[in-house]
Amino acid sequence: MNRRNFVTLPAAMLLATALAACTTTGDKASGSASTKRQELNSGADATLSRLYNSVPGSREMASNAKGMLVFPSVLTGGFVVGAEYGQGVLRVGNATQGYYSLASGSVGWQLGAQSKAVVIMFMTPEALDKFRNSNGWSAGADASVAVAKIGANGSVDTTTARQSVVAFVMTNAGLMANLTLEGTKITKTDL
């Protein structure tokens, strides 16, 4: 086993454990599954409100979307090996249709941690059906995901708006650009 693999594997395991500890609490701390569902739904409402208030054109896109995944808090961290994890809801017609988790990992020079919100809009019935019928969905492998960009007029770029799956990624500073969700795995959770 070469030295790089020997160092990377323990670092990846340590980071995954640390992120899981930050995002997962025991039943005593978080209450019942219904409490967790309520927290996720409230967080999704707040995230969508923030999106609509900060990104012109996003409310119109959401009203045309066939479904939306809303992850209010995705924690990202890394020290050589990076990982991210978050939980969210699938909304179809303003009603929650299920609860999902988002996870991804990366290797390369990185250091630090941050929290972000992710909203993925399925703009066509086919894109939503493909997602719902999958057993674990991966951005890039199961569908091409266009990360929303703001055009010169301050609204969502029209090229982005025409894609079948569009993602918005927000930090406290606002909408993130030049980002990819490729390799991000989304799976249904039992809540």
C-alpha positions as CSV (number, residue, x, y, z in Angstrom):
1,M,0.0,0.0,0.0
2,N,1.5,3.3,-0.9
3,R,1.9,6.1,1.6
4,R,-0.8,8.4,0.0
5,N,-3.5,5.8,0.2
6,F,-2.5,4.9,3.7
7,V,-2.8,8.6,4.8
8,T,-5.9,9.4,2.7
9,L,-8.1,6.5,4.0
10,P,-7.8,7.3,7.7
11,A,-8.4,11.0,6.9
12,A,-11.5,10.2,4.9
13,M,-12.8,8.0,7.7
14,L,-12.1,10.7,10.3
15,L,-13.8,13.4,8.2
16,A,-16.9,11.3,7.5
17,T,-17.2,10.5,11.2
18,A,-16.9,14.2,12.2
19,L,-19.5,15.3,9.6
20,A,-21.9,12.5,10.7
21,A,-21.5,13.6,14.3
22,C,-22.3,17.2,13.4
23,T,-25.4,16.3,11.4
24,T,-26.8,13.3,13.3
25,T,-28.1,13.4,16.8
26,G,-29.6,10.8,19.0
27,D,-33.3,10.4,19.6
28,K,-33.0,12.2,23.0
29,A,-31.5,15.3,21.5
30,S,-33.6,15.6,18.4
31,G,-36.9,14.1,19.6
32,S,-39.0,11.9,17.4
33,A,-39.0,11.4,13.6
34,S,-42.0,13.8,13.4
35,T,-39.9,16.5,15.1
36,K,-37.2,15.9,12.5
37,R,-39.7,16.1,9.7
38,Q,-41.1,19.4,11.1
39,E,-37.5,20.8,11.4
40,L,-36.8,19.9,7.7
41,N,-40.1,21.3,6.5
42,S,-39.5,24.6,8.4
43,G,-36.0,24.8,7.1
44,A,-37.2,24.2,3.5
45,D,-39.7,26.9,3.8
46,A,-37.1,29.4,5.1
47,T,-34.6,28.3,2.4
48,L,-37.2,28.9,-0.4
49,S,-38.2,32.2,1.1
50,R,-34.5,33.3,1.1
51,L,-34.1,32.1,-2.5
52,Y,-37.1,34.0,-3.7
53,N,-36.1,37.2,-2.0
54,S,-32.4,37.1,-3.1
55,V,-32.6,35.6,-6.7
56,P,-34.9,37.4,-9.1
57,G,-36.8,34.9,-11.3
58,S,-36.4,32.0,-8.9
59,R,-40.0,32.2,-7.7
60,E,-41.2,31.9,-11.3
61,M,-38.9,29.0,-12.0
62,A,-40.2,27.3,-8.8
63,S,-43.8,27.8,-9.9
64,N,-43.0,26.1,-13.2
65,A,-41.0,23.3,-11.6
66,K,-42.6,19.8,-11.4
67,G,-40.8,19.2,-8.2
68,M,-38.1,20.5,-5.9
69,L,-35.5,19.1,-3.6
70,V,-34.7,21.5,-0.8
71,F,-31.7,20.9,1.5
72,P,-31.7,23.7,4.1
73,S,-28.3,22.9,5.6
74,V,-25.6,21.0,3.8
75,L,-22.4,20.8,5.8
76,T,-19.1,20.7,3.8
77,G,-15.7,20.1,5.3
78,G,-12.3,19.0,4.3
79,F,-8.8,18.5,5.2
80,V,-7.2,17.0,2.1
81,V,-10.3,14.7,1.8
82,G,-13.6,16.5,1.7
83,A,-17.2,15.4,2.3
84,E,-20.6,17.0,2.5
85,Y,-23.9,15.8,3.9
86,G,-27.4,17.2,4.4
87,Q,-31.0,16.2,4.7
88,G,-33.9,17.7,2.9
89,V,-37.4,17.4,1.5
90,L,-38.9,16.7,-1.9
91,R,-41.8,19.1,-2.7
92,V,-44.3,18.5,-5.4
93,G,-47.1,21.0,-5.8
94,N,-46.1,22.7,-2.5
95,A,-46.6,19.4,-0.6
96,T,-43.8,17.4,0.9
97,Q,-43.5,14.0,-0.8
98,G,-40.5,12.5,0.9
99,Y,-37.3,13.1,2.9
100,Y,-33.9,12.7,1.3
101,S,-30.2,12.9,2.2
102,L,-27.4,14.4,0.1
103,A,-23.8,13.2,0.3
104,S,-20.6,13.6,-1.7
105,G,-16.9,13.3,-1.2
106,S,-13.7,14.6,-2.9
107,V,-10.0,14.3,-2.7
108,G,-7.6,17.2,-3.3
109,W,-6.2,20.2,-1.6
110,Q,-8.9,21.6,0.7
111,L,-9.2,22.9,4.2
112,G,-12.1,24.3,6.1
113,A,-15.8,23.9,6.6
114,Q,-19.0,25.7,5.6
115,S,-22.8,25.3,5.5
116,K,-24.8,25.9,2.4
117,A,-28.4,25.4,1.2
118,V,-29.2,23.5,-2.0
119,V,-32.4,23.7,-4.0
120,I,-32.7,21.3,-7.0
121,M,-35.7,22.0,-9.4
122,F,-37.0,19.4,-11.7
123,M,-38.4,21.4,-14.6
124,T,-39.9,18.5,-16.6
125,P,-42.1,15.6,-15.6
126,E,-39.6,13.2,-17.1
127,A,-36.8,14.5,-14.9
128,L,-38.9,14.3,-11.8
129,D,-40.1,10.8,-12.7
130,K,-36.6,9.6,-13.3
131,F,-35.5,10.9,-9.9
132,R,-38.5,9.4,-8.1
133,N,-38.1,6.0,-9.7
134,S,-34.3,5.8,-9.0
135,N,-32.8,3.8,-6.1
136,G,-30.3,6.5,-5.2
137,W,-29.8,9.4,-7.7
138,S,-26.5,10.9,-8.7
139,A,-26.1,14.3,-10.2
140,G,-24.1,14.0,-13.4
141,A,-24.6,10.2,-13.7
142,D,-28.4,10.1,-13.6
143,A,-29.1,13.6,-14.9
144,S,-27.2,16.6,-16.0
145,V,-27.7,19.4,-13.4
146,A,-27.3,23.0,-14.4
147,V,-26.2,25.2,-11.5
148,A,-28.1,28.5,-11.8
149,K,-26.2,31.5,-12.8
150,I,-27.3,35.2,-12.7
151,G,-27.4,37.0,-16.0
152,A,-26.4,40.6,-16.7
153,N,-30.0,41.7,-15.9
154,G,-29.7,40.3,-12.3
155,S,-32.2,37.5,-13.0
156,V,-31.6,33.8,-13.5
157,D,-29.7,33.2,-16.8
158,T,-32.2,32.2,-19.5
159,T,-29.9,29.3,-20.7
160,T,-29.9,27.8,-17.2
161,A,-33.7,28.3,-16.9
162,R,-34.3,26.0,-20.0
163,Q,-32.5,23.0,-18.5
164,S,-34.5,20.0,-17.2
165,V,-32.8,20.0,-13.8
166,V,-31.6,23.3,-12.2
167,A,-29.8,23.7,-8.9
168,F,-29.3,26.8,-6.7
169,V,-26.6,26.7,-4.1
170,M,-26.6,29.5,-1.5
171,T,-24.2,30.4,1.3
172,N,-24.7,33.2,3.8
173,A,-23.0,35.5,1.2
174,G,-25.6,34.6,-1.4
175,L,-25.8,32.5,-4.5
176,M,-22.7,30.5,-5.3
177,A,-21.3,30.4,-8.9
178,N,-18.8,28.2,-10.7
179,L,-19.8,25.1,-8.7
180,T,-20.6,21.6,-9.7
181,L,-22.8,19.0,-8.0
182,E,-21.4,16.2,-10.2
183,G,-21.1,13.0,-8.1
184,T,-23.5,14.2,-5.4
185,K,-25.6,11.2,-4.3
186,I,-29.2,11.7,-3.2
187,T,-31.1,8.9,-1.5
188,K,-34.5,8.6,0.1
189,T,-34.5,8.4,3.9
190,D,-37.1,6.8,6.2
191,L,-38.4,9.6,8.4
